[in-house]
Amino acid sequence: MKLPSYLAIAAALSFAVLPLGAKTERTVEKTFTVTGAGTLRLNTCGGTIRVAAGPDGVVTIVAKQTARADSEAQAEKLLANVELAFDQSGNDVQATAKCGPADKTGSDTSSVSVEFIASVPAAYAANLHTSGGSIIVGDLGGNVEARTSGGSIRLGNIGAGVDVRTSGGSIEIESVRNRVLAHTSGGNVRVGFVGKLAGDCELSTSGGGIILTIDASAAFRLDAATGGGTVRGNGLSIEAETGRRDRDKLIGAVNGGGPLLKLRSSGGNIRVDAR
């Protein structure tokens, strides 16, 4: 999955303050030199996180701070409370954004957010946390962990394991070659597995459906159940444990069995397609 070049746009705004009525933006960019694979850690008090694969040897992070308030003065005050911290330890790079206390003199619509836009070498791993926004990651070779309290999670082709959780959005993983843990409280889950399952996997949603694609030769134990829809396995060579295939669950060994693939939905359909 290829992402747009957000970094060039953000760099042009670096260190600029753009007042637009009651909205003020400030952008800061940092560049780090690395010598091999590492981990990118981003943690923001609220805002979208975007990570794309870029040139080897360089990690670039853009922090776009946005404040909205009744007046420009109040918006500037909100931005003044934002704390940005950048750190490098070996090949690991970290950025943290703390939004500080809210402006009690403004209206209830006053808000401040910090969006992170990063470019890392393709072999990198990522550990990403936001208190309120979507997380979008391109093609990375390392493990990806992502947490958001209020947005969707979208990943490209991931060469290692995935551990993602959102309280209010969908999850989409274009392809993954290792263990997957994925949970959402309010959206659909769509994952493409490549090769055999490297370990037990669990995917669940409290408010949507689940669609998976998996290699026809993959061996695993399927445990899929839904409280509000149907479960379908298309093209699977499965020996159902109950001796039959129930409408709302499907449990059994696929291609002789192997790691557990556990799927749960409280209110949607589940579909597993062999390819």
VOPAGU-2260 file (C-alpha; in pm, 1 decimal, decimal comma):
REM VOPAGU-2260
SITE   aa  ch    i         X         Y         Z
SITE  MET   A    0       0,0       0,0       0,0
SITE  LYS   A    1     147,8     332,0    -104,4
SITE  LEU   A    2      73,6     644,5      94,3
SITE  PRO   A    3      68,2    1004,0     -32,5
SITE  SER   A    4     376,6    1216,5      31,8
SITE  TYR   A    5     256,0    1405,8     336,5
SITE  LEU   A    6     609,8    1485,3     445,4
SITE  ALA   A    7     682,2    1729,8     163,2
SITE  ILE   A    8     369,4    1927,0     243,2
SITE  ALA   A    9     440,0    1931,1     614,9
SITE  ALA   A   10     801,5    2034,8     567,3
SITE  ALA   A   11     694,9    2342,5     371,6
SITE  LEU   A   12     493,9    2451,8     674,4
SITE  SER   A   13     769,9    2377,6     924,2
SITE  PHE   A   14     765,9    2613,0    1221,0
SITE  ALA   A   15     488,0    2822,1    1062,4
SITE  VAL   A   16     185,0    2945,8    1253,7
SITE  LEU   A   17    -126,1    2979,9    1040,1
SITE  PRO   A   18    -421,3    3153,1    1205,0
SITE  LEU   A   19    -754,1    3080,8    1037,1
SITE  GLY   A   20   -1020,5    3249,6    1246,2
SITE  ALA   A   21   -1032,3    3040,8    1561,0
SITE  LYS   A   22    -794,9    2777,0    1422,2
SITE  THR   A   23    -416,5    2785,7    1458,5
SITE  GLU   A   24    -163,0    2536,0    1324,0
SITE  ARG   A   25     205,3    2486,7    1398,1
SITE  THR   A   26     431,3    2226,7    1236,8
SITE  VAL   A   27     765,6    2093,6    1361,9
SITE  GLU   A   28     990,4    1849,1    1174,3
SITE  LYS   A   29    1277,0    1634,2    1306,5
SITE  THR   A   30    1517,2    1407,9    1115,8
SITE  PHE   A   31    1726,0    1125,0    1265,5
SITE  THR   A   32    2009,7     921,0    1114,6
SITE  VAL   A   33    1993,7     543,4    1175,1
SITE  THR   A   34    2216,0     255,1    1067,3
SITE  GLY   A   35    1974,2     -37,6    1055,3
SITE  ALA   A   36    1635,1    -171,4    1155,2
SITE  GLY   A   37    1477,9     -27,6    1467,7
SITE  THR   A   38    1146,7      68,1    1624,0
SITE  LEU   A   39     950,0     389,2    1579,8
SITE  ARG   A   40     744,3     484,1    1885,7
SITE  LEU   A   41     481,8     757,0    1853,9
SITE  ASN   A   42     238,6     862,2    2126,7
SITE  THR   A   43      -0,2    1154,7    2085,2
SITE  CYS   A   44    -268,4    1302,2    2307,1
SITE  GLY   A   45    -505,7    1317,6    2010,7
SITE  GLY   A   46    -460,6    1315,7    1634,3
SITE  THR   A   47    -400,8    1096,0    1332,7
SITE  ILE   A   48     -77,0     896,8    1299,1
SITE  ARG   A   49      62,8     822,3     952,1
SITE  VAL   A   50     373,9     611,2     892,1
SITE  ALA   A   51     522,3     530,8     551,4
SITE  ALA   A   52     832,2     345,2     433,6
SITE  GLY   A   53    1106,3     578,8     312,4
SITE  PRO   A   54    1480,6     578,1     239,7
SITE  ASP   A   55    1715,9     360,3     443,1
SITE  GLY   A   56    1921,3     533,7     709,3
SITE  VAL   A   57    1675,6     814,5     780,6
SITE  VAL   A   58    1376,0     859,1    1010,8
SITE  THR   A   59    1171,2    1175,8     962,7
SITE  ILE   A   60     891,0    1284,2    1196,2
SITE  VAL   A   61     655,8    1575,4    1139,4
SITE  ALA   A   62     434,4    1691,6    1426,7
SITE  LYS   A   63     139,2    1899,1    1308,7
SITE  GLN   A   64     -25,5    2077,9    1601,6
SITE  THR   A   65    -377,6    2216,2    1556,7
SITE  ALA   A   66    -577,3    2423,2    1805,5
SITE  ARG   A   67    -939,1    2534,6    1770,5
SITE  ALA   A   68   -1097,2    2786,1    2006,9
SITE  ASP   A   69   -1329,9    3086,2    2027,4
SITE  SER   A   70   -1046,5    3323,4    1940,7
SITE  GLU   A   71    -695,3    3317,0    1800,2
SITE  ALA   A   72    -557,5    3414,8    2140,0
SITE  GLN   A   73    -721,8    3114,6    2305,2
SITE  ALA   A   74    -599,0    2886,0    2025,2
SITE  GLU   A   75    -244,7    3015,5    2074,0
SITE  LYS   A   76    -275,0    2947,2    2446,2
SITE  LEU   A   77    -374,9    2587,8    2376,5
SITE  LEU   A   78     -72,9    2542,3    2149,9
SITE  ALA   A   79     152,8    2691,9    2415,9
SITE  ASN   A   80      51,3    2407,0    2648,1
SITE  VAL   A   81     155,6    2136,5    2400,1
SITE  GLU   A   82     470,9    1948,0    2501,3
SITE  LEU   A   83     664,9    1775,1    2223,8
SITE  ALA   A   84     952,4    1539,5    2301,8
SITE  PHE   A   85    1180,2    1362,4    2051,8
SITE  ASP   A   86    1440,8    1102,6    2144,0
SITE  GLN   A   87    1678,2     855,0    1979,4
SITE  SER   A   88    1840,2     549,7    2136,4
SITE  GLY   A   89    2052,3     357,9    1887,3
SITE  ASN   A   90    1824,9     286,1    1592,3
SITE  ASP   A   91    1506,8     336,9    1795,3
SITE  VAL   A   92    1331,3     672,4    1758,7
SITE  GLN   A   93    1052,9     810,2    1977,5
SITE  ALA   A   94     821,4    1111,7    1970,2
SITE  THR   A   95     561,8    1204,3    2233,0
SITE  ALA   A   96     298,2    1477,9    2231,9
SITE  LYS   A   97     123,2    1591,6    2550,1
SITE  CYS   A   98    -156,6    1842,9    2500,7
SITE  GLY   A   99    -155,0    1989,1    2852,7
SITE  PRO   A  100    -456,8    2118,4    3047,2
SITE  ALA   A  101    -762,5    2244,5    2862,1
SITE  ASP   A  102    -833,0    2618,1    2843,8
SITE  LYS   A  103   -1117,2    2664,7    3094,9
SITE  THR   A  104   -1191,7    3014,8    2961,3
SITE  GLY   A  105   -1292,1    2884,4    2619,0
SITE  SER   A  106   -1605,1    2707,4    2503,5
SITE  ASP   A  107   -1670,2    2335,0    2512,1
SITE  THR   A  108   -1565,6    2320,2    2145,1
SITE  SER   A  109   -1205,8    2421,5    2223,4
SITE  SER   A  110    -964,0    2145,6    2125,9
SITE  VAL   A  111    -602,5    2073,9    2047,2
SITE  SER   A  112    -452,5    1781,4    1857,6
SITE  VAL   A  113    -111,1    1667,7    1737,4
SITE  GLU   A  114     -87,2    1466,4    1416,4
SITE  PHE   A  115     230,7    1265,9    1356,8
SITE  ILE   A  116     351,0    1198,6    1001,4
SITE  ALA   A  117     660,6     979,2     981,9
SITE  SER   A  118     889,5     817,5     727,7
SITE  VAL   A  119    1106,3     520,7     831,3
SITE  PRO   A  120    1322,5     254,4     662,1
SITE  ALA   A  121    1112,0     -33,1     527,2
SITE  ALA   A  122    1256,6    -283,8     778,0
SITE  TYR   A  123    1132,8     -84,4    1077,2
SITE  ALA   A  124     886,1    -187,0    1346,8
SITE  ALA   A  125     626,8      56,6    1483,8
SITE  ASN   A  126     459,3     113,4    1821,1
SITE  LEU   A  127     182,3     372,1    1779,8
SITE  HIS   A  128     -65,9     520,6    2027,3
SITE  THR   A  129    -321,9     800,4    1990,8
SITE  SER   A  130    -599,7     908,5    2224,0
SITE  GLY   A  131    -828,7    1008,3    1939,6
SITE  GLY   A  132    -756,4     959,2    1570,6
SITE  SER   A  133    -691,3     711,9    1293,4
SITE  ILE   A  134    -366,6     519,6    1242,7
SITE  ILE   A  135    -241,6     459,2     888,3
SITE  VAL   A  136      72,2     254,5     819,1
SITE  GLY   A  137     228,5     162,5     485,5
SITE  ASP   A  138     443,3    -140,8     406,6
SITE  LEU   A  139     678,9    -229,8     694,2
SITE  GLY   A  140     893,1    -535,2     763,9
SITE  GLY   A  141     878,1    -525,5    1144,2
SITE  ASN   A  142     612,2    -580,0    1408,7
SITE  VAL   A  143     332,5    -323,3    1428,4
SITE  GLU   A  144     146,7    -238,1    1749,3
SITE  ALA   A  145    -126,9      25,9    1728,2
SITE  ARG   A  146    -380,6     162,2    1976,3
SITE  THR   A  147    -644,9     432,0    1926,3
SITE  SER   A  148    -941,2     535,2    2137,8
SITE  GLY   A  149   -1141,6     677,8    1850,8
SITE  GLY   A  150   -1047,7     600,8    1491,4
SITE  SER   A  151    -980,1     339,2    1228,2
SITE  ILE   A  152    -657,2     142,7    1178,4
SITE  ARG   A  153    -528,6      72,8     827,7
SITE  LEU   A  154    -206,7    -121,0     759,3
SITE  GLY   A  155     -34,1    -212,0     434,1
SITE  ASN   A  156     186,5    -517,3     380,2
SITE  ILE   A  157     336,6    -611,7     717,3
SITE  GLY   A  158     625,2    -857,7     723,4
SITE  ALA   A  159     602,9    -952,4    1092,2
SITE  GLY   A  160     336,5    -962,2    1365,7
SITE  VAL   A  161      44,5    -725,3    1423,1
SITE  ASP   A  162    -125,9    -623,5    1749,7
SITE  VAL   A  163    -393,4    -355,9    1697,1
SITE  ARG   A  164    -690,1    -227,4    1896,6
SITE  THR   A  165    -942,8      53,3    1846,5
SITE  SER   A  166   -1241,7     161,8    2051,7
SITE  GLY   A  167   -1428,6     316,9    1762,3
SITE  GLY   A  168   -1338,0     228,5    1405,3
SITE  SER   A  169   -1262,5     -36,3    1146,7
SITE  ILE   A  170    -942,4    -239,9    1106,7
SITE  GLU   A  171    -792,2    -321,9     767,8
SITE  ILE   A  172    -465,1    -509,6     710,1
SITE  GLU   A  173    -372,3    -555,7     345,1
SITE  SER   A  174    -141,1    -849,7     414,9
SITE  VAL   A  175      45,1    -996,4     711,8
SITE  ARG   A  176     298,5   -1278,4     744,6
SITE  ASN   A  177     286,0   -1349,0    1115,2
SITE  ARG   A  178      67,5   -1355,2    1426,0
SITE  VAL   A  179    -231,1   -1116,2    1437,8
SITE  LEU   A  180    -425,0    -979,8    1734,6
SITE  ALA   A  181    -697,2    -732,9    1631,0
SITE  HIS   A  182    -994,2    -594,2    1821,7
SITE  THR   A  183   -1243,8    -316,9    1754,3
SITE  SER   A  184   -1545,6    -206,9    1954,4
SITE  GLY   A  185   -1714,6     -38,5    1661,0
SITE  GLY   A  186   -1629,0    -146,8    1307,2
SITE  ASN   A  187   -1542,1    -415,1    1055,7
SITE  VAL   A  188   -1222,1    -620,8    1045,4
SITE  ARG   A  189   -1057,0    -717,4     715,6
SITE  VAL   A  190    -724,0    -905,9     703,5
SITE  GLY   A  191    -523,0   -1079,2     433,0
SITE  PHE   A  192    -294,3   -1357,4     560,2
SITE  VAL   A  193       9,0   -1458,7     352,9
SITE  GLY   A  194     168,0   -1801,1     396,2
SITE  LYS   A  195     114,9   -2024,7     696,9
SITE  LEU   A  196      -1,8   -1899,3    1035,9
SITE  ALA   A  197     307,3   -1843,0    1250,9
SITE  GLY   A  198     113,3   -1856,8    1578,3
SITE  ASP   A  199    -227,3   -1827,2    1740,9
SITE  CYS   A  200    -435,3   -1537,2    1606,7
SITE  GLU   A  201    -743,3   -1366,2    1750,2
SITE  LEU   A  202    -967,7   -1114,3    1574,4
SITE  SER   A  203   -1285,2    -970,3    1723,8
SITE  THR   A  204   -1539,7    -693,9    1675,3
SITE  SER   A  205   -1830,4    -578,6    1887,9
SITE  GLY   A  206   -1999,3    -386,3    1609,6
SITE  GLY   A  207   -1924,4    -521,1    1263,2
SITE  GLY   A  208   -1822,5    -814,3    1048,6
SITE  ILE   A  209   -1496,8    -999,4     979,1
SITE  ILE   A  210   -1357,9   -1087,8     635,8
SITE  LEU   A  211   -1032,8   -1284,5     598,8
SITE  THR   A  212    -836,7   -1423,6     308,0
SITE  ILE   A  213    -588,4   -1702,3     372,4
SITE  ASP   A  214    -370,5   -1938,0     168,6
SITE  ALA   A  215    -554,8   -2256,0      70,5
SITE  SER   A  216    -260,6   -2466,5     196,2
SITE  ALA   A  217    -244,6   -2304,3     542,3
SITE  ALA   A  218    -299,9   -2547,3     831,2
SITE  PHE   A  219    -477,0   -2415,1    1141,1
SITE  ARG   A  220    -762,7   -2469,9    1383,9
SITE  LEU   A  221   -1057,9   -2242,0    1310,6
SITE  ASP   A  222   -1286,9   -2122,5    1590,8
SITE  ALA   A  223   -1533,2   -1870,1    1445,6
SITE  ALA   A  224   -1860,4   -1756,6    1603,8
SITE  THR   A  225   -2099,4   -1463,1    1575,8
SITE  GLY   A  226   -2390,4   -1345,1    1787,0
SITE  GLY   A  227   -2569,9   -1162,9    1508,9
SITE  GLY   A  228   -2499,0   -1305,9    1164,7
SITE  THR   A  229   -2358,8   -1601,8     974,1
SITE  VAL   A  230   -2019,1   -1773,6     949,6
SITE  ARG   A  231   -1894,4   -1889,9     610,9
SITE  GLY   A  232   -1576,7   -2068,1     505,6
SITE  ASN   A  233   -1520,6   -2055,3     130,6
SITE  GLY   A  234   -1276,0   -2303,5     -19,0
SITE  LEU   A  235   -1157,8   -2435,7     317,7
SITE  SER   A  236   -1066,4   -2800,5     365,9
SITE  ILE   A  237   -1213,3   -2826,1     715,7
SITE  GLU   A  238   -1318,5   -3110,5     941,0
SITE  ALA   A  239   -1589,2   -2958,6    1160,6
SITE  GLU   A  240   -1570,3   -3070,9    1524,1
SITE  THR   A  241   -1948,5   -3094,2    1559,4
SITE  GLY   A  242   -1980,0   -3298,2    1242,4
SITE  ARG   A  243   -2187,3   -3023,4    1082,2
SITE  ARG   A  244   -2158,2   -2655,6     996,1
SITE  ASP   A  245   -2382,7   -2434,5    1204,8
SITE  ARG   A  246   -2510,6   -2104,0    1070,8
SITE  ASP   A  247   -2353,0   -1890,6    1343,8
SITE  LYS   A  248   -2030,8   -2081,1    1413,2
SITE  LEU   A  249   -1763,6   -2290,1    1246,0
SITE  ILE   A  250   -1511,5   -2486,0    1452,9
SITE  GLY   A  251   -1267,2   -2742,9    1323,2
SITE  ALA   A  252    -926,9   -2835,9    1181,4
SITE  VAL   A  253    -827,2   -2688,1     846,3
SITE  ASN   A  254    -575,6   -2894,4     647,5
SITE  GLY   A  255    -516,2   -3111,9     953,3
SITE  GLY   A  256    -498,7   -2832,0    1209,6
SITE  GLY   A  257    -231,3   -2608,3    1358,0
SITE  PRO   A  258    -224,8   -2269,1    1532,0
SITE  LEU   A  259    -558,4   -2132,6    1653,6
SITE  LEU   A  260    -745,1   -1876,9    1442,9
SITE  LYS   A  261   -1015,6   -1738,1    1673,3
SITE  LEU   A  262   -1279,7   -1506,6    1525,3
SITE  ARG   A  263   -1559,6   -1336,6    1718,4
SITE  SER   A  264   -1831,5   -1090,3    1617,0
SITE  SER   A  265   -2116,7    -966,3    1834,5
SITE  GLY   A  266   -2323,4    -825,2    1551,3
SITE  GLY   A  267   -2205,8    -914,5    1202,4
SITE  ASN   A  268   -2109,5   -1183,4     954,5
SITE  ILE   A  269   -1778,7   -1371,8     946,5
SITE  ARG   A  270   -1626,7   -1491,5     619,2
SITE  VAL   A  271   -1300,3   -1679,8     562,1
SITE  ASP   A  272   -1192,9   -1713,8     198,6
SITE  ALA   A  273    -917,8   -1954,1      88,8
SITE  ARG   A  274    -711,5   -1839,6    -207,3
